[in-house]
Amino acid sequence: MKSGRVIISVLSLSLLFSPLLNCRGQEQKHEFGVLTALADKYKTDKGSGGHHYTNVYEYFFYPIKDSVYKVLEIGVAEGASLKMWRDYFPKAIIYGIDIKDRSRLNSKAIKTFIADQADRKKLQNFIDASGAGFDIILDDGGHTMEQQQVSIGYLFRYLKRYGFYIIEDVQTSLDTGNRSSIGATANGENTTLTMIDNFIRTGNIKSQFMTPEEENYLTANIVYCVLSSRRKGQSITCIFKKQGTS
């Protein structure tokens, strides 16, 4: 593994963030569960009724919740998670992209756009309209190998320094009975989970769906990733942290 790469197990999160300290070194008391409560309120499957992702995300997002200004979620559906993020990040504009028109959800704090996440030109059109500088980008889109890997390859550079990029539902990489629909090879060598595993082992990003420039940018700018498996491997999410120098 390259120097500076850090892989953190989910079991260690409580040790990293408890107790949380403010800038003066004083303990901040926070009862975890707020994000999950919002997920359940709006009936998004990220909460306790589905994948249980929010109880992992809150460890990362609570310390920055009042300094997050731009969030992008790929895959809008009925807008449940956009509303969850809107309520959790009080100062943020929440952007959503989807292949379908979801403009009925638009408001002062929620902005939706039509885009195919595997089409770089459409992604660039979105960036041209929204601007860069996202604090968080979360992929809950189509979950195919091409969609997941093109999206992170193209969009990662539009994160702020120290920003987070999340790929949800990485368990689709393990769907051995449905290889053709997710775009995976028979041996699984091109899956998103294989890409993540290679990064964990070597510190390098390799993907047949990315350009060499995208691979190199990710390799140089991902400081760590956290791979979380929930519900006995039925729900897998990966959180990438961007370094602070570019």
N, C-alpha and C positions, 0 to 999 in steps of 0.2 A: 504494500500500500504506500502511496506517495506521502511524503511528509506533509503534515497539516491536515490530512483527511481524518475526520472523526466520524465514526459510526456509533450511534447511541441506541441502546436497547430501550424499549418502552418501559421496562421495569425500573430503569434508572431515572425516569423523568421526575418522579417525586423527590428524588435526592437533589436533582438540579434546581428545582424551582421551589422547594419548601425548606425554610420559610422564604417568601419573596421579600426582597429588600428594596426600599426606595433609595433615592440618590443620596440620602443622608445616612444610609446604613440602618435605618429603622425598619422593623418588621411591618409589612402590610398584611393585614388580616383579610383573607378572601375565602369565602366558602365556595368551593368549586361545584359546578352544576348549573350555572347560569346559562351557558351556551346550550347545554343539553335540554334545559327547560324550554328555551326558545325554539329549538329544533322540534320538540314534541308539540309545542303550541301551534306551530305552523305545519306540522305533520310532514316534515322532510324526513327522508329515510336515513339521514346522517345521525339521528338521535337514538334514544333507547328503544324505539319501536322498529329499528332497522339495523344499520351497520355499526352503531356505537362509536362512530368516529369522533363525535364532538367532545367526548370526555378525554380524548387524546389531544385534540386541537387546543383545548382551553389552556393546557400547560404552556403552549407556545404563545397564544394570543392574549391572554390576560395581561401580561406585563406591558404590552404595546397597544392595548385596546383604545386608549385615548390619543394615540399618535398615528393611527392608521387613517389615511385619507383616500386611498383608491384601492378597491378590491375588484378583481375580475373573476367571474365564474363562467366556465364553459359548460353549456347544457343548462337550460332554464326551466324546461317543463312548465309547470303551473306557477313557478316563482316562489315556492315555499322557502327554499334556502336563501334566495335573495332577500326576502323579508327578515329572515333570521339574522343575516349579516348586517342588514340595515339597523336592526335594533341593538345588535351587540357592539357595533362600532359607531358611536354616536357622531363622529365627525366625518365619516366616510361617504363617498359616492360609490355605490355598488353598480358595477357594470356586468351585464350578462350578454353572452353571444349564443345563438342557437340557429339551427338551419331553418327554423320556422319563425314567423313574425310573432313576437311576444310583446309588441308595443303597448298593449292594453295595460301592462304592468308598470309603464313608465311613470315616474313621479319626480319630485325634486331630488330625491336621494337614490333612485333606481333608474338606470339607463340601459335599454336593451338594443341589440344590434343583430342583424341577420348575417351569419357567416358560417362557412364550412370550415371546421377546425383543421382539416387536412389540406386546405387550399391556401398556400402562402400568400397569394395575391389578395384573397378575401381577408386574411388576417392582417395584412398590411393596410388594407382599406379601413379596417376597424381601428388600428393604431393611429392612422392619419386623422380619424374622426375623434378619437378619445384622448389622444396623447399617450405618452409613456409614463414611467414613474409609478408603477403599481407596487403597493406594499405586499399584496398577496395575489397570486393567481392560482386558481383551483380548477382542475380538469375533472368534471363530472359529466363528460359528453358521451360520445358514442362507444368508447371503451375498446375500439379496435386497436391493433398494434400500430398501424399507420397513424391513426388519429392521435393517439397518446404521444407518440414519438415525434411526429411533425410539430405538434403543438408546443411541446417543451423545447424542442430544438429551435423553433422560430421565436417564441415569445419570451424565453428566459432573459434575453438581453434587455427586455423592456421592464424588468423588475428594478426597483430601487436597490441601492446597496443594502445589504442585510435583509433583503426581502425573502419571502417564502414562496415556493412553487410546490403545489400538491397534485399528485396523480391519485385519484380515487379508483377503487374497484380494480386494483391490479390483479385480483383473482381471475379475471378473464383470461390472463395468460395461461392459466392452468386448465382451461376448458378443453380438454383433450378430445371430447366428443363433438366439438363444434369448430374445428380448426379453420375451415374455409371461411366461415362468417366473420371470424376475428382477424383473418389475415396472417395466421401463424403457420410456420413451416411444421412439418410432421415431427421434427426433432426439437422444436421449440427454441431453436437458436436465435430467432429474430423477435422473440417476445419482449414485452416491456419488463417483465420480471427478470429475464436473462440480462437485459441491459443494466438493470439496477444491481443485480448480483455481480456483474462484471465490474461496475464502479466500486462496489464495496470491497471486492477482492484486489483490484488493481489501481483504483483511483482514476480510471479512464472511462469515458463514455464512447461506446461504439454502437452504431445503429445503421441498418441498411436503408432506413427511411430518412436519414439526415444527410445534409451536405457535410463535407469535411470541415468547412468553416464552423458549422453549428456544433459538430462534435468537439472541435478544439475549444470553442468558447465555453461550452458546458464543462469540459474537463478543467479548464483554467479557472472557472468562476463558481463551481459548486464547492462549498467549504465542508458540508457534511450532508448526509441524508439519514432519515429515521424511517425504517420500514416497520409498520405495525400490522400485526395479524390479529384479527378479532374473530370471534365465533368459529373457532377451530379452523381457520383458514378460509372461511366463506366470505370474509370481508377483509381486504388488504388495502392499506393506503400507504403512500410514501411521501414524506415531507422532505423537500430539498431546501437548504439554506444557501443564499447567495453571499459571496464574500463582500467585503466592504471597500474594495479598491477599484471597482470598475462598474 
